[in-house]
């Protein structure tokens, strides 16, 4: 549970999608140096609001303080030991 909460915190910190009406003004984008780390081609983890999924996406476009994300295809993990797995508790 703690790992999932930490993953959600990191994902929220690393990538957020803003609705059209909530896009920051250009002045705010320039003042916030944290946004400078994102550029076209950056791979981010996005968690849709209210959802527990984590989607790996690549930034395809950046406009007005928002990023257009495209899902990155999943890579197969392969065979793993059953002892290294934990059941998901609902």
C-alpha positions in Angstrom: 0.0 0.0 0.0 2.8 2.5 0.9 4.6 1.7 -2.4 1.4 2.4 -4.3 0.8 5.7 -2.5 4.4 6.7 -3.2 4.0 5.8 -6.9 0.8 7.9 -7.0 2.6 10.9 -5.3 5.6 10.7 -7.7 3.3 10.4 -10.8 1.2 13.3 -9.7 4.4 15.4 -9.1 5.9 14.3 -12.5 2.9 14.7 -14.8 -0.4 16.4 -14.5 -2.9 17.1 -17.2 -4.8 20.4 -16.9 -8.3 20.9 -18.3 -8.5 23.7 -20.9 -9.9 26.2 -18.4 -7.1 25.4 -15.9 -4.1 25.9 -18.1 -1.6 28.2 -16.5 -0.9 31.6 -18.0 2.4 31.9 -19.9 3.9 34.1 -17.2 3.3 31.4 -14.6 4.9 28.8 -16.8 8.1 30.9 -17.2 8.3 31.4 -13.4 7.9 27.8 -12.6 11.3 26.2 -13.2 9.8 22.7 -12.5 8.0 22.8 -15.9 11.4 23.4 -17.7 12.2 19.7 -17.2 9.5 18.7 -19.7 10.1 18.9 -23.4 8.8 17.1 -26.5 10.0 13.5 -26.4 10.1 13.3 -22.5 8.6 10.0 -21.2 6.4 10.5 -18.2 4.1 8.5 -16.0 0.5 9.7 -16.0 -2.3 8.7 -13.7 -5.7 9.8 -14.8 -7.6 11.6 -12.0 -9.6 9.1 -9.9 -7.9 6.1 -11.5 -5.2 3.8 -10.1 -3.7 3.0 -13.4 -0.2 4.3 -14.3 0.2 5.0 -18.0 3.7 5.5 -19.5 3.4 8.2 -22.1 5.6 10.4 -24.3 5.1 14.1 -24.7 4.3 14.8 -28.3 3.5 18.5 -28.2 3.6 21.3 -25.6 1.4 24.3 -25.9 0.2 26.9 -23.4 1.5 25.1 -20.4 -0.1 21.8 -21.4 1.4 18.6 -22.8 -0.2 16.3 -25.4 0.6 12.7 -24.3 0.8 9.6 -26.4 0.8 6.2 -24.7 4.1 4.2 -25.0 3.5 0.6 -26.1 3.9 -1.9 -23.4 7.0 -4.1 -23.5 6.6 -7.7 -22.4 8.3 -8.4 -19.1 8.8 -12.2 -19.7 8.9 -15.0 -17.3 9.2 -14.2 -13.6 9.2 -16.3 -10.4 5.8 -16.6 -8.8 7.6 -15.9 -5.5 8.4 -12.4 -6.6 4.7 -11.5 -7.2 2.2 -10.1 -4.8 -1.6 -10.4 -5.2 -3.5 -7.1 -5.7 -5.9 -6.6 -2.8 -9.2 -5.0 -3.8 
